């Protein structure tokens, strides 16, 4: 575990009854934070669980894609002039509950496993990991697989049978 516990603010505004508990969401984010070579100190981030309408709006505004997606991450980056005592704000993760549920069912995955993957994936984006270039994708996916496997979740990139 990192030297200082992060502040992970979870807000669930979805009516979806299959959303994991705040404790489960927090645990997966913490696991991703702990998995990186140099876990961030005094980290703060927010996770917001939304329904399709809000996610579609965010995806349209920020990625010019007028459909809801499973997870979006909004890294803050360094804020110039912010006192060190103010904390290390990593950014926000937004997860769309109905999309995660639909994907899990369509891909033959356990719902909680898919939630775990989306939360780890979103957290790694806040930490600077990306998958736009093949070499970066391989590095990010390997880390995701390691974090998930350490906690009993199968490889999310392996085709389900």
Secondary structure as GFF3:
##gff-version 3
##sequence-region A 1 161
A	DSSP	beta_strand	7	12	.	.	.	ID=ss1
A	DSSP	alpha_helix	22	35	.	.	.	ID=ss2
A	DSSP	beta_strand	43	50	.	.	.	ID=ss3
A	DSSP	alpha_helix	52	63	.	.	.	ID=ss4
A	DSSP	beta_strand	71	75	.	.	.	ID=ss5
A	DSSP	three_ten_helix	84	86	.	.	.	ID=ss6
A	DSSP	beta_strand	88	96	.	.	.	ID=ss7
A	DSSP	alpha_helix	97	107	.	.	.	ID=ss8
A	DSSP	alpha_helix	111	126	.	.	.	ID=ss9
A	DSSP	alpha_helix	134	149	.	.	.	ID=ss10
###
